[in-house]
């Protein structure tokens, strides 16, 4: 097919979409929300766990519907781009409101948190599913798809690094209560996310026309379960998000309860966001070399397998590091080495979704790009929800309990942080993700498309 080839400028613009969604909103939602909802907003462990689980289970329904709806959109802006263009402002606004703590009683706060979190998941779906689907219509060249995926992951991890590294310093600059700090930072990051999403929608191009199935039909959903590569990749996607979900969501508890709080090394404050920021910059670097790594090992499938092996080895190694601040640089080193694997497999996942979409078009005769890519965002949110909910529940089972502070907000009783609680936190950051990475590698090895 003859068309103008994508430019570097367009690839950078495409990367801005995941810099906003993956590098800002999802990163903060994954790493800060469990701690924010329990220690700042004032929800109980049970409420926080139920909130994240209910919202993400809601996405299991809304994501495929959004994918199917996006596939049938026709406008002067294209099929998928209008969702980014017109969804950008609601995306940033609702994110900002979600980090605001209203002066309500316990019941009012609970209602506010549930409503805003569900709205955030809905608008995230409305923006991110079409964003992922764009990859299927910007080019039909497999090498170009790999490059777009690589730019996407570099953008997401670069912005994730900036977000996580700057977060504690911005909190200090803002000052005031924790609730005030989160509210101000929510507004700042919400504006940035909205601007990036809008730029992505305006500066990308849809070169390919989907083969549309104009009428809605349940057969398109049935066809998914006849698509063997889709089944494998959906399971792989769930594993990648379980792996990241456990590590990012428990990082705050690891610093607070296993290391006794933020670790100061000279002028550097190493808190939970900074610890994971070291991993973000590693993912950014290795996300950039992922296409070359896939060529070197012979296929995306085998590149994914080797990336999973790296994640297994260093996740297990982390468990054996002593729980002491004096080993903080060893912890940072192992986080970096684990992130080599994450950086290598992350671009491959979205490029493989494009391969699955092409396979579906050939097999069933109509395009279901949006529907197939929606399973990627569904896996992302479901994996994050279940991991976040399990963390809250497992910490409770290990003995952590909630008590009211002087303002009536619920926080963890320091007296309940026993050795069993600390061991649980340490395992949730290391051994449990390692088991998930083993499953992920086995699924990738059996993936039917050999590109």
Buried (B, 14 or more C-beta within 10 A) or exposed (E): EEEEEBEEEBBBBBBBBBBBBBBBBBBBBBBBBBBBBBBBBBBBBEBBBBBBBBBBBBBBEBBBBBBBBBBBBEEEBBBBBBBBBBBBBBBBBBBBBBBBBBEEEBEEBBEBBBEBBBBBBBBBBBBBBBBBBBBBBBBBEBEBBBBBBBBBBBBBBBBBBBBBBBBBEBBEEBEEEBBBBBBBBBBBBBBBBBBBBBBBBEBBBBBBEBEEBEEEEEEBBEBBEEBBBBBBBBBBBBBBBBBBBBBBBBBBBBBBBBBEEBBEEEEEBBBBBBBBBBBBBBBBBBBBBBBEBBEEBEBBBBBBBBBBBBBBBBBBBBBEBEBEBEBBEBBBBBBBBBBBBBBBBBBBBBBBBBBBBBBBBEEBEBBBBBBBBBBBBBBBBBBBBBBBBBBBBBBBEBBBBBEEEEEEBBBBEEEBBEEEBBBBBBBBBBBBBBBBBBBBBEBBEEBBBEB
